[in-house]
Amino acid sequence: MLFDLQNVTNENVYKLLVATIGPRPVAWVTTQDVDGTVNCAPFSFFNAMSGNPPVVAFGIGGRGPGDVKDTGGNIRRTGQFVVNLCSYALAEPMNITAIDFPKGVDELKEAGLTTAPSTHVKVPRIAEAPVAMECERLVIVDVGIDRAVVLGKVVAFHIQDDCVLDKDRCYIDTPKLDLIGRLHGGGWYSRVTDRFELPRISVEEWAKRKAAKAAE
Ligand SMILES: Cc1cc2nc3c(=O)[nH]c(=O)nc-3n(C[C@H](O)[C@H](O)[C@H](O)COP(=O)(O)O)c2cc1C
């Protein structure tokens, strides 16, 4: 069925996007205002965009024109943020940090979470999060009057000790991180418990397979 977006309301376009693009990893972003106030909110329009340099991106939708979400305003002013990742065990506290509290309310305190210092940026990370990426703003792309995409360069990674299999080779126990992804609708998520392996195929291997099939 064709959905020509010229004839679809903004609300319904959002529904099409979130119903089909998923699971989406959750960037649980901490930022700091110039006065030092720490802010925290989850963003599932998020992913890694480049390996070298390491670049992540997330999208901030508006409640109206301008930087009405605190996260975007803070990053514009300070140029720094931390992307924490959310495990299944932290899903409920993460959801609490998404409540539209008035400015100044400490979302982390409301959710019973604590912070730990970062090493390269002033913004603290969420101590309980199994992964945290310290980021420096590369660019903010305004994609509409009330939407922006933030691109950040990752300058440091924190990974929960018991999820690091081999520090020198950077082998991480991904299943043990138990990270969640956001799905359709307002409240659906998935866990990474239904995995399967599919190794990449080289040109030589592909030629071998075709030759074997032709010889059958
Ligand atoms: C799992 C989850 C994912 C979310 N993803 C986004 C998103 O990608 N973009 C967005 O603008 N808001 C998203 N939200 C809503 C924001 O977290 C929410 O508006 C938050 O209050 C913004 O906080 P701030 O004003 O402190 O930046 C999401 C909420 C949840 C629970």
The ligand as an SDF file (V2000), in Angstrom:
LIG
                    3D

 31 33  0  0  0  0  0  0  0  0999 V2000
   12.1710    5.6220   24.8520 C   0  0  0  0  0  0  0  0  0  0  0  0
   11.9490    7.0650   24.5080 C   0  0  0  0  0  0  0  0  0  0  0  0
   12.4920    7.5680   23.3420 C   0  0  0  0  0  0  0  0  0  0  0  0
   12.3090    8.9130   22.9970 C   0  0  0  0  0  0  0  0  0  0  0  0
   12.8590    9.3690   21.8450 N   0  0  0  0  0  0  0  0  0  0  0  0
   12.7660   10.6650   21.5090 C   0  0  0  0  0  0  0  0  0  0  0  0
   13.3840   11.1540   20.3250 C   0  0  0  0  0  0  0  0  0  0  0  0
   14.0160   10.4290   19.5610 O   0  0  0  0  0  0  0  0  0  0  0  0
   13.2790   12.4910   20.0810 N   0  0  0  0  0  0  0  0  0  0  0  0
   12.6090   13.3290   20.9210 C   0  0  0  0  0  0  0  0  0  0  0  0
   12.5590   14.5320   20.6650 O   0  0  0  0  0  0  0  0  0  0  0  0
   12.0080   12.8990   22.0430 N   0  0  0  0  0  0  0  0  0  0  0  0
   12.0910   11.5940   22.3720 C   0  0  0  0  0  0  0  0  0  0  0  0
   11.4940   11.1350   23.5260 N   0  0  0  0  0  0  0  0  0  0  0  0
   10.8470   12.0960   24.4120 C   0  0  0  0  0  0  0  0  0  0  0  0
   11.8530   12.8610   25.2710 C   0  0  0  0  0  0  0  0  0  0  0  0
   12.6320   11.9680   26.0510 O   0  0  0  0  0  0  0  0  0  0  0  0
   11.0940   13.8270   26.2120 C   0  0  0  0  0  0  0  0  0  0  0  0
   10.4390   14.7970   25.4370 O   0  0  0  0  0  0  0  0  0  0  0  0
   11.9800   14.4940   27.2410 C   0  0  0  0  0  0  0  0  0  0  0  0
   11.1570   15.0500   28.2470 O   0  0  0  0  0  0  0  0  0  0  0  0
   12.8460   15.6060   26.6940 C   0  0  0  0  0  0  0  0  0  0  0  0
   13.5830   16.0950   27.7710 O   0  0  0  0  0  0  0  0  0  0  0  0
   14.4070   17.4550   27.8070 P   0  0  0  0  0  0  0  0  0  0  0  0
   13.4500   18.5930   27.6220 O   0  0  0  0  0  0  0  0  0  0  0  0
   15.0130   17.4180   29.1740 O   0  0  0  0  0  0  0  0  0  0  0  0
   15.4500   17.4080   26.7260 O   0  0  0  0  0  0  0  0  0  0  0  0
   11.5920    9.7840   23.8590 C   0  0  0  0  0  0  0  0  0  0  0  0
   11.0150    9.2570   25.0310 C   0  0  0  0  0  0  0  0  0  0  0  0
   11.1700    7.9100   25.3420 C   0  0  0  0  0  0  0  0  0  0  0  0
   10.5530    7.3530   26.5860 C   0  0  0  0  0  0  0  0  0  0  0  0
  1  2  1  0
  2  3  1  0
  2 30  2  0
  3  4  2  0
  4  5  1  0
  4 28  1  0
  5  6  2  0
  6  7  1  0
  6 13  1  0
  7  8  2  0
  7  9  1  0
  9 10  1  0
 10 11  2  0
 10 12  1  0
 12 13  2  0
 13 14  1  0
 14 15  1  0
 14 28  1  0
 15 16  1  0
 16 17  1  0
 16 18  1  0
 18 19  1  0
 18 20  1  0
 20 21  1  0
 20 22  1  0
 22 23  1  0
 23 24  1  0
 24 25  2  0
 24 26  1  0
 24 27  1  0
 28 29  2  0
 29 30  1  0
 30 31  1  0
M  END
$$$$
